[in-house]
Amino acid sequence: MNGDGLPDKVYKSGGSVYYRPQIKTDNGEVVYGEPVKVKGISNFSTTKSSTNTFGANAVVGWNVLTA
């Protein structure tokens, strides 16, 4: 969200969208900063899709035994 290349936490609360920026400390520990309200949006994009798959399988075989 903030463009630093680190993954931030993004969430919705009370009709608004917020993010908490990921911060790496000097000793390599990963922490998240204070919530920042994202201005201009109030929801996430959603997509709905469905897929139907049908199939059949048949096997025919002959076994010839000779003595």
N, C-alpha and C positions, 0 to 999 in steps of 0.2 A: 504494500500500500504506500509506504513512504519512499520507495525507490532505492533503498540501500542494498537490495539483493538478498536480504534475509526474510524468511517467511514470517508474516505477522498473523496474529489471531484476529479474525473478523467475525463479528456476531451482530445479531439484532436484539435490541432491548427497548421496550416501551415505544415501539413504532419508529425508532431511529436505528441507523447502522453505525457501529463503532468498530475501531480496530485498536489493538494493543501492539505496539511495535516490539519486535524481538530485539534484544540487546545482548551482545556478548561482552562479558566483563573482561578485564585484563587477564584474569586467571583462567579464561575459557568457559566460565559458567554461563549458561543461557538463562536469561530472565526476560520478563515482559514488562514494558513500561505502562504508564497510566493510560486509561482509555481516552481515545481521541474520537470525537464525533465526526462522521463523514458528512459533509454538507452537500445538499443537492440530491440525495437519494434516500429512500425510506424502505427499500425492500431489495431482495436479491432477485436476479433473473432466474426464472424457472423454465424447464423444458420437460415435456411429457411425451413419451413415445411407447409404442408397443410393437411386438413382433410375434407373428404366428409361424410356426414351422410344422410342416407335415411331411411324413415320409413313409416309405414301405421298404421292406427287405424280404427277399425270397431266395431260397437256396434249393437247387435241384441237383441230385447226385445219383450216380449208379456205382455199384460196387460189384465187380465181376471176380468171382473166385474160381480158380482152376486148380485141379489136383494133378 
